Amino acid sequence: MNQSTRIEIPGTDSKLIVGDRIPGQERQLLFVTGFLSKRWGNKSKALADLCRERGWGFCCFDFRGNGESEGAFADYTLLDWLEDARSVTKMLADGPPVTIIGSSLGGWLAWLLGQEFSHVQQLVLLAPAFNMMGKRAKDISPERRQQWQETGWMPWDDDALHKDFPLSWKWVEESEALWARRLDSPRRVSTRIVHGLQDVVILPKGSWEFTEHLLTQDPQYPIELLLKTGDHRFSTPANLQTFLEVAQQLP
């Protein structure tokens, strides 16, 4: 059974991006986590097991300022995390074709990576959080938004999970800038979007609207939208089975 090897890639600030890689043939699956998620969760573990069974390569990583990667969360923004994902994707160019599987915020980053790298041949986007921070800034109260702009910092929410991770307003500005050019001459990459119908964190209508808009730009774009029973975590046994079935389909 193929064992994972720890990878360490220096970021632009010399802080290390830490991850794991399993060698393999024919395909490589790169898993990009959601906001504040660590690289080894139930989905990445299931994907790693799948890749070992099939003899495929697998890779997952933590963004700088999160998990085992170096740096403090407050020192990084969306573009920094996109650059981390770019660095890992570039590293995988020495192997077989890459399928990027992104969850939530990782789903949106996966889309952006698929537009940039020719060795990325397939995308699987699970509840992709398109323009996550831009939408958040619009959804909160005007008072809270003004406070965010004036102070420059605000957590995603005040709950226990998010309250200790304040976001700079740059996350919103960078999110909106990336969103504005999301469909500039889209590169055709086989794409499957999976979204839970009961998702109240990232609403499934966002995936529907993205798909609809993309197909108005390019009616022949190879994209498929699967709306399934499930919440944002999409982690029930039935959900995980669907997730793995989609992940192992060929482009």
Sequence and secondary structure as in RCSB ss.txt:
>XXXX:A:sequence
MNQSTRIEIPGTDSKLIVGDRIPGQERQLLFVTGFLSKRWGNKSKALADLCRERGWGFCCFDFRGNGESEGAFAD
YTLLDWLEDARSVTKMLADGPPVTIIGSSLGGWLAWLLGQEFSHVQQLVLLAPAFNMMGKRAKDISPERRQQWQE
TGWMPWDDDALHKDFPLSWKWVEESEALWARRLDSPRRVSTRIVHGLQDVVILPKGSWEFTEHLLTQDPQYPIEL
LLKTGDHRFSTPANLQTFLEVAQQLP
>XXXX:A:secstr
    EEEEEE TTS EEEEEEE  SS EEEEE  TT  SSSHHHHHHHHHHHHHT EEEEE  TTSTTSSS GGG
  HHHHHHHHHHHHHHGGGSS EEEEEETHHHHHHHHHHHH TTEEEEEEES  TTHHHHHHHHS HHHHHHHHH
HSEEES SSTTTTTSEEETHHHHHHHHHHHTTTSS    EEEEEEETT SSS THHHHHHHHHHHHH TT  EEE
EEES  SS  SHHHHHHHHHHHTS  
